[in-house]
Amino acid sequence: MIPKALRQRAGLRAGMDLHLEYHEGKIEIEPVRQPVRLVRRGSRLALAAPPGTRPLTHGQVNQILEEIREGRTRETTRPGS
């Protein structure tokens, strides 16, 4: 059982698919990301989640954007890039 406060901070919900991995003496648990699709909304493209998916919180969106930015930084600072 994962304590409620920790589940909430991690964005884990009942029935959610999880990816578990054992690495260097630690068990890592991550939510399985659901597939999304691009849809046009007026003149802009937006990501659309599968029906029944809960909307992302502001904090979750910021975390995803930060992960994307960190990935781009790693790619551009990698030797030979």
Stockholm file with secondary structure:
# STOCKHOLM 1.0

chainA/1-81         MIPKALRQRAGLRAGMDLHLEYHEGKIEIEPVRQPVRLVRRGSRLALAAPPGTRPLTHGQVNQILEEIREGRTRETTRPGS
#=GR chainA/1-81 SS CCCHHHHHHHTCCTTCCEEEEEETTEEEEEECCCCCEEEEETTEEEEECCTTCCCCCHHHHHHHHHHHHHHHHHHHHSTTC
#=GC SS_cons        CCCHHHHHHHTCCTTCCEEEEEETTEEEEEECCCCCEEEEETTEEEEECCTTCCCCCHHHHHHHHHHHHHHHHHHHHSTTC
//
